[in-house]
């Protein structure tokens, strides 16, 4: 795991979505700052955090958008999703209602995001096993049937949080690589592609010499 | 305040939730499924189609393709803005011109609400006055202003899904913000032209944040523009002069911009 914030090859926009109170913000803070807040406030608008990790032989900067109240801000919903290459669709394993609406979130996501977006279904709060309302197998099956990645996590005790983000970043990365093999000249793809032959470089990819931020 | 005036058509039961984000509010039992909850409250069945700005398709929604920033450019801008917002003080101190330039190029839609709070100073105001909005929010307010405000609520962007229904989130929050302003500046009270500005702010941010941005717009960018004195100079009561000559030239520009961006741009689009 690299941590050098400014030294990276790719930036991936990943959005966190799901019902209010499922633990999106704590998943984010656990992953990016190794923190958990018991009294976290409702997220207002959009928060974001980044962490740079090594994926394969590349440094990937995960730019994670933590959204809240998207239903209130329809005016900008599509803007949040635009350009996202990954999404963590989070539900609370102790609240079946948050799982029941996963399909609606998926629809919302596919309505606004690129069709190529990689989606991971995340059942959070495994530390509350005794209060579980959503069986692992049920969610896993749903994920398989819908072409989603699946993982269960606990932002509170850190279980699988790293794995969740690493897995989706690795998947995005390998998709990028495949895409580049298939159509290295295709500028229309939304994912950045590394072009070893020195062709046009998509902006998502950062060369060490052109970091001007 | 709207809470105690639930009989006036505002405040549909169970639809009111604090946007200010009270601790522990997350997962509140009365919270409807957050997805499309406004549509449910509005009785729209949730299948109403809206354009990307939230305007109901077939009403005044954007027709024809709007100029769209290429995705690569947009993502680049998003990253630049995220970096700026994360290091705001540094940027304001050292690279003020660059911020301006990037504003002129266009703030990415996903970050507009946030950027406006930083740019207007509304964010700092909120921090300096923590809790103030909540105080104003629970205060009763002058009935004189409340009546006028309530008459205007359903007339702000009625084809925007946020404001389409009486008692919906949009109209409730609009009431809260405008009422709070009349308490914050009782000598100014409410001016009709504040409503569309507040409404546009609410399309992008919660009520408390919108309130402080409105305060900044009224006091920093357009001081006096919304005051009664100016209105009486401008013409009929309640009508806002488009170019208040009493303002210095630069402020006139801002005034015209605010009018065109909100009233003009959004309605005529």
Interface residues (C-beta under 8 A of the other chain):
Chain A: X11 X13 X19 X20 X21 X22 X39 X40 X41 X42 X43 X44 X45 X46 X48 X50 X63 X65 X69 X70 X71 X72 X73 X74 X75 X76 X77 X78 X79 X80 X82 X83 X92 X95 X97 X101 X104 X105 X108 X190 X202 X203 X204 X213
Chain B: X19 X21 X22 X23 X24 X25 X26 X27 X28 X31 X33 X34 X35 X36 X37 X38 X50 X52 X53 X54 X71 X72 X73 X74 X75 X76 X78 X79 X80 X82 X83 X108 X109 X110 X111 X112 X113 X114 X160 X161 X162 X169 X203 X204 X205 X206 X209
